[in-house]
Amino acid sequence: MNYLECINVDYKSARKESYYDLQLDVKGCKDIYASFDKYVEVERLEGDNKYHAEQYGLQDARKGVLFIDFPPVLQLQLKRFEYDFVRDTMVKINDRYEFPLELDLDRENGKYLSPDADRSVRNLYTLHSVLVHSGGVHGGHYYAYIRPTLSDKWFKFDDERVTKEDMKRALEEQYGGEEELPQTNPGFNNSPFKFTKYSNAYMLVYIRESDKEKIICNVDEKDIAEHLRIRLKKEQEEKELKKKEKAEAHLYTIIKVARDADLVEQIGKEIYFDLVDHDKVRNFRIQKQLSFNTFKEEVAKEFGIPVQLQRFWLWAKRQNHTYRPNRPLTPQEEAQSVGQLREVSNKANNAELKLFLEVAFGVDLRPIPPPEKIKEDILLFFKLYDPLKEELRYVGRLFVKGNSKPMENFEKLNEMAGFAPDEEIELFEEIKYDPHVMCERIDMKLSFRDSQLEDGDIICIQKSSQGQSSEECRYPTVPAFLDYVHNRQMVRFRSLEKAKEDEFSLELSKQNNYDEVVQSVARHLGLEDPSKIRLTPHNCYSQQPKPQPIKYRGAERLTDMLVHYNQISDILYYEVLDIPLPELQGLKTLKIAFHHATKDEVVIHTIRLPKQSTVGDVISDLKTKVELSHPDAELRLLEVFYHKIYKIFPLHEKIENINDQYWTLRAEEIPEEEKNLGALGRLIHVYHFMKDPAQNQVQVQNFGDPFFLAIHEGETLEEVKIRIQKKLRVSDEEFSKWKFAFLSLGRPEYLQDSDIVSSRFQKRDVYGAWEQYLGLEHSDNTPKRSYAANQNRHAYEKPVRIYN
């Protein structure tokens, strides 16, 4: 049950949802109970994140999830895979994650249950099975540990291999985390070598104790629903048939028979290159010892073509990877068995034999004996291209004499194409299509033999293209059309700012260069200047735009824009700039979060300056856009990453190499107290932190806005705390719960009020100062929001406004 309730007014809402399984967080959780705690954690909606309640407007509220009931069989999927925005890739979480043999979901007085839950049902579960993933994000292996009867006997199911295993192997060894190698020299004081375990639990199945007798029981046929019995019986029969076919496969040959009807059906619809897709033609399963003539009788029954009128051609794979009818079977070959013929024709030694069935028809369209073929005869297949309709179709085959010329056969070819006898036509030979289309014009004055044509070659016919303009047809010739078909690509263009709302599709060519792509986009948008279009590639893993846009003419072809590692996307993001992209690339654009000195808000400004500008130029420009606490206020620019301040940029530093994609750029006023530190003063880093409950060792998590604090020689923690409370405007009640520690390399050393703070810190300007800081330990109660300044990579606490 998803619920929401307002804190200050009487408004509640709830929505029930069914589920088949639960997805539990692994990262940041030490065990299942920690994951369930996180699942039902209450989120406070307040400040800028208030809930809009009907009749009451914006209100502080609480929202969360509770369970009305749990199922008898509880399936838990552990979220071992997630997208890492910093590394821009999917990663596997191999952290240690514990799960018990018995799972009590009624713990702590039913903290996971809603008020409507039936408390008479005891939600105590016992572990039935563990599905394990071994490997990484790009590949791996799955196997399972199962105890079928819930006894102490565990079995490992690894593909077809089933073995007995002990409980430790099924549970503890699947927690993940790190493992220590045993020391080779125990007498020496060597620190143990640890390595990450890449095999760990991925799914867990628990069965409720009170229901196990109903679930772990013998199932009779009458317990199965009738429609399932019918389905299972059918599946079993199909399985037995496949098993029988597999066992007898060595006794049979699959013969795939292509006919003119298949070529008519496929060319121009399903395929454009070559003649036929053999997987979509009629196939026959024939015993190898049967004679080929017996097979011809099967063909006669299937297609109604008498045996004596059938002529079969063998297909051959050519060196250019095309597949064409090569030669007719000889009477001697037809007298052989099917198995012998397959061995002769098929060097790949698989169970298939591919044939083309040639059938001749008389004037009454009835089958007649095929014409006698002599050595001089060449069997050619013909396609017809219509440039105006942009259509390609199969129109038939023809025997021609090798020493004859195309111009001598014009009348027959025009008849085949449906043209007038004296129509001027052009002929092209379709040679290959992979990796590039090769389709060449045939010289009408040369003989077919001199044009190096042979049995099975494909000729494309079209009306003469002379006098046709590109305005009449986009692809005036066969080669142009085939090249278009081979390279065409539908691309979905999404607005970078409104990716889920604004989308349109364009048909482009994979070979389009950068200019052609942006011109197509500009034309669709009605934009006169294509150079104002900027494109950003798509990340296939995160389903989000990549952090970096494509530079002006930075990709040679459309294919280069769509590739992401080993995947090809069909999505590009576009934005319309206010200045041409080449001009923009001469500038450096920075997004800077300005923290107001007295107001509790952050304003994000986009600064655009020439690349040779300095940080001082950025600050001068920023001063014209922000509201300062007083006219003489000085600003500084900081580099912030994961809630730590790593750098104060010098005013003379060039901005060309500053990266605001992964690091946050923060500008703020320099407090007066920091300007007059004196020789004995210190400027220290102050960060918020809390201990990570998911880690066995003491580890801290930073959060919130880090800041600098000026401390003075001899100043006690009690005096420093007063200034911190005033700076952060924290209530006395809340501040009394805070603890203060000196942290060095992530290890906290808690301070007393009487401790001298300055004695803990090194001199100023020491490299790595961000790893020595005054830590403020308290809970993070602020709702997290996406930080729009740098690609949603960090949590942000203060209200944010964005100015471009």
Secondary structure, 3 states (H helix, E strand, C coil): CEEEEECCCCCEEEECCCCCCEEEECCCCCEHHHHHHHHCCCEEECHHHCEEECCCEEECEEEEECECCCCCEEEEEEECEEEECCCCEEEECCCCCECCCEEECCHHHHCCECCCCCCCCCCEEEEEEEEEEEEECCEEEEEEEECCCCCCCEEEEECCEEEEECHHHHCHHHCCCEEECCCCCCCCCCCCCEEECCEEEEEEEEEEHHHHHHHCCCCCHHHCCHHHHHHHHHHHHHHHHHHHHHHCHHHEEEEEEECHHHHHHHECCCECCCCCCHHHCEEEEEECCCEHHHHHHHHHHHHCCCHHHCEEEEEEECCCCCEEEEEECCHHHHCCEHHHHHHHHCCCCCCEEEEEEECEECCCCCEECCCCCCCCEEEEEEEEEECCCCEEEEEEEEEEECCCCHHHHHHHHHHHHCCCCCCCEEEEEEEECCCCCEEEECCCCCCCCCCCCCCCCEEEEEECCCCCCCCCCCCCCHHHHHHHHHHEEEEEEEECCCCCCCEEEEEEECCCEHHHHHHHHHHHHCCCCHHHEEEEEEECCCCEECCCCCCCCCCCEHHHHHEECCEECCEEEEEECCCCHHHHHCEEEEEEEEECCCCCCEEEEEEEEECCCEHHHHHHHHHCCCCCCCCCCCEEEEEEECCEEEEECCCCCECCCCCCCCCEEEEEECCHHHHCCCCCCEEEEEEEEEECCCCCCCCEEEEEEEEEEEECCCCEHHHHHHHHHHHHCCCHHHHCCCEEEEEECCEEEECCCCCEHHHHCCCCCCCCHHHEEEEEECCCCCCCEECHHHCCCCEECCCEEEEC
